[in-house]
Amino acid sequence: MFFIKNLIHKLLNKQISRIYSKRFGNYHNTPKGVFWNSSLSQDLRLNIILDKIITISKSSKFSIADIGCGYGRLLNIIEERKFKKKIYYYGYDINKDFILFCKKQIKYIYASFKIQTCPSEKIDFIIMSGTYNLAPTNNIKLWENYIIENLKSNWEFVNEAMIFNCLVGNKRQIKNNLYYSELSWIKKICENNFGKLEISKHNLLPNDITITIKKLP
């Protein structure tokens, strides 16, 4: 059973990577290149997550693992907000085109990039922004299982908190290749697997929620 599940997830990763490679080839390192509607929505989501981290952090310096880092936009925001002395950044993505681009174009000494779905060492904060929005399948149970297993794999390496955002609606569905969760369902899943969580919304992102789950001592 584990072998079959692992095989399915590998196939999903290949499909996701293929979709993003085509998109990145067309639109390059722009919001459209990673399926965001605009730089405003992309940057707002990342800033919300970064604000959460700054509020939670118990230390003046901390590490961030950005799961599904794309072309590394979060690093530009870290630079713009002058947080580079606070942070060591790890960018992870399943798409080799993104990772090769980041390694070639981004030369910050506090940043590194790998083709992986999760870290292989403990990280203070693990984040996902839009990572699970694009669904390469219409099988909602399959996609939700993929999301849950990915979150669980990353949770093992969290020191302080895991923070991610997702689209929500009145019901769980995949519409136009976008996955929409449902508030009570995602809340129950997170509480059952990880513990107490905080859910926040922003009035400029009516279909979004940001979930913060702190690691208990």
N, C-alpha and C positions, 0 to 999 in steps of 0.2 A: 504493500500500500504506500509506504514511504517512497519507494522507488518511482512509482507512477506519479505521485504528487510532485516529486522533484523534477521529473521529466516534463510534466505539464508546465511547471513554473519556468523551466529553461526555455521551453517553446514560446511562452508568453514574453519572456525577456527578449528573445530574438525578434519577435513581431514588433514589440515596442521599439527596439533599437532600429529596426528597418524603417519604421514610420518616421522616427525622429531624424534619421540620416537624410531621408528624402526632403523633409521639411527644412532642415538646416542647410541642405544644398541649395534650396530655393531662396531662403530668406536670410541665411547667414546669422551672425551674432546680433540679432534684433529680437524684440519680444515675439514677433510673428514666427521667428525661427524655432521657438519652443512653445508655440501654440497659445501665447498670451494675446489678449485683444489689444493691449496698449502697454506702454511703459508705465503709465499711471497705475494700472491694476497690478502689474508685475512688481513694481517697486513698493507699492503700498503693502502688499502681502509680506514682502521680505522685511520691510521696516517694522511691521507689527511683530514679527517673530524676533527680530533683533532687539526691539524694545523689551519684550518679555524676558529675553536672556539677560539684558543689562539689569533689569529689576530683580531677577532671581539670584544672579550670581553672588556667591559668597566670597569671591576672590577678585583682586584687581586684574588678574590674568586668567584666562580660561581657554579651553579648546572647543571648537565647533566642528561637527561632521555634517556636511551638507549633502544629504542623500538625494540624488537626482539633480546634481549641481548645474547641468546644462553647460552653457558657455561661461559660467562663473560670474554672473551679474552680482551676486551677493558680495563678492570681493570689492567691486567698484563702490558699492554702498558703504562698506566698511571703511574704505579709503576716504570717501566723501565725508563721512561722519567722524573721521579722525580717530577710529577705534583700533587701528592696526597694532598699537603698542599693547593693547589689552588681549589680543586674540591670536591663537594659532588655529589655522583653518585647514580642514581636510575636505577636499571635494571628491565625491564618489558618484559615478554614473555607470550604467551598463552600456552606454554608447561610446565606442572608441573614438568616433569623430569629435565628440565633445571633449573628451579627455586629451586627445592629441592637440586640439585647438588651445585648450587651457594651458597645457605644458609649454606650447610654443609661444603663446601671446602673453601669458601672465608670469611675471618673474619675481613676485614678492617672496622674500625669504621666509615669511611666516605662513606660506601656503604650499600645499602639495596635493596631487591628484592621482586617483587610481580608478581602474575599471573594476568596480565591485558594487554589490548591493548593500553592504554594511561594513562597518569598521572591523578590524581584526585586533583592536586594542581598546581599552577603556577611554571614553571621551566624555568631557563634562556635559556638553549639550549636543543632542542629535536632532536634526531638523529635516523636515520635508515640506517644500512649498510647491504645491501643484503636482507633486510626484505621482499621485494616484488618480488624478482627474481623467486623463486620457485612457480609455479602455480599448484594448485591441480585440475584444470579444464582446458579443452580446449576451453571453452567459453570465448573468449577474452573480450567481453562487460561486462560480469559478473565479471571477474577478475579486469578489469579497474575500474569498479564502486566500487569494494571492496577497491582498492588502494586509490581512491579519497576520499571515505568516511572515511577511516582510517587517511589519511593526514588531512582532515578537523577536525576530532575529536581531533587530537593532536595539531593542530594549535591554538585551543582555550586556550591551557595552556602554550603557548610560551611567554616568556618575551623578549628575544633578537633575536633568530633565530632558524629556523628549517632547518636541513641539512640532505639530504639523497642522496644515489646513486642508480643508476639503469642501467640495460643493455639497449643499444640502437642499432638499425639496420636501414636498408633502409626502412623497413616497420614495423608496429606493428604486432607482431605475438607471439604465444606460440609454441616453438619448443623444443622438448625433455624435456617437462615440465618446460622450462625456458621462462619467459616473457621478450620480447624485446619491448621497447617503440620506439618511433620515435621522433627525436629531436624537431621538430616544434610542434608536438602534445603535448608533455609533457610541453613544454614551455608555450603554450597557456592555458593549463589546470591550471598550477600554477599561471600564471598572472591573469586569470579570478577569481580564488578562493582566492589567497593570496596576490598578488601584485608583485612588481618588484623582479626579481631573478637574480642570477649570476650562470652561468653554466661553469664548468671547466672540463678539461680532463688531463689525464696523459699518456705519451707515452708508458708506460709499461702496460696500461690497455686500449687497443684500442676500446673495446666494452662498455666501462663504461663512464658515466658522473656523476659528483657530483653537486647537485643543492643546492644552499644556498639562503634562503629567510629570509630577515631581517624583524623584526616586527617594524613598524613605531611607533613613539611616539604617 
